[in-house]
Amino acid sequence: MISNIYKGKIILDKMVSKVKKGEDINNKILGLLKKEEHPISTRELALKSKISWHTIINHCLRLQLSGKIDGYKIGNLNVWSIKK
């Protein structure tokens, strides 16, 4: 029984750390966008933050849905800016 409780705590700790990591990525994206005067592409965000492009695009889309950033396409590029 004790081992099951211990295993449950480990699983819960992993879930909490994933949520915290997601919040850290969101904060990093928001910080980079606040520093920029012009909209910035997903690739530029990925290079500046040293986070994979796929992770950046997913977090940017979630931030756009939550109303924190604006995003639009210029040709083939997705560009992002902080909501004013």
Secondary structure as the mmCIF struct_conf table of DSSP 4:
data_model
#
loop_
_struct_conf.conf_type_id
_struct_conf.id
_struct_conf.beg_label_comp_id
_struct_conf.beg_label_asym_id
_struct_conf.beg_label_seq_id
_struct_conf.end_label_comp_id
_struct_conf.end_label_asym_id
_struct_conf.end_label_seq_id
HELX_RH_AL_P HELX_RH_AL_P1 ILE A 2 LYS A 35
BEND BEND1 GLU A 37 HIS A 38
STRN STRN1 ILE A 40 SER A 41
HELX_RH_AL_P HELX_RH_AL_P2 THR A 42 SER A 49
TURN_TY1_P TURN_TY1_P1 LYS A 50 LYS A 50
HELX_RH_AL_P HELX_RH_AL_P3 TRP A 53 LEU A 65
TURN_TY1_P TURN_TY1_P2 SER A 66 GLY A 67
BEND BEND2 LYS A 68 LYS A 68
STRN STRN2 ILE A 69 ILE A 74
TURN_TY1_P TURN_TY1_P3 GLY A 75 ASN A 76
STRN STRN3 LEU A 77 ILE A 82
#
